[in-house]
């Protein structure tokens, strides 16, 4: 499914909530009941093999959220935590499904944050990594995280249907497996 088709599905979901939107190939835009503009762009969406859709909903007042539409047509809302007085932003962000796990990367005021949200258990966990900028590589059920500098931490997360396991790795491990961050 293309990202434009995902936008159409999100637009249909918003329509069922009586939200009047403007849909283009680049964005969905609407104004909420308080007069604040909201939007969703194609790169802010994800879909899994079961047809579950997730999107990062931008809000000009800084009330960003991730919405997940389940197969039962129920919509979950996950609010990105922030550590500062700033607001979360999706710049250089990532939404990606692996099974029941939704990987969410976004920027807090000063640094990037990464969470894994289990859409079945509704549990989330922040993956802490000693790096200012988080690089991500996903290969099958393995999620590789690393900083851009050689002295920053690297982590491998192996995802299973009901859990995930973290382990620290180094650049030698990445070279041995021929893994590079794009």
PyMOL commands that set and color helices and strands:
alter all, ss='L'
color gray80, all
select helices_A, chain A and resi 3-16+42-44+171-176
alter helices_A, ss='H'
color red, helices_A
select strands_A, chain A and resi 22-23+27-31+37-41+45-47+53-59+65-69+75-78+89-98+101-107+112-118+124-126+135-139+142-146+154-159+164-169
alter strands_A, ss='S'
color yellow, strands_A
deselect
rebuild
show_as cartoon
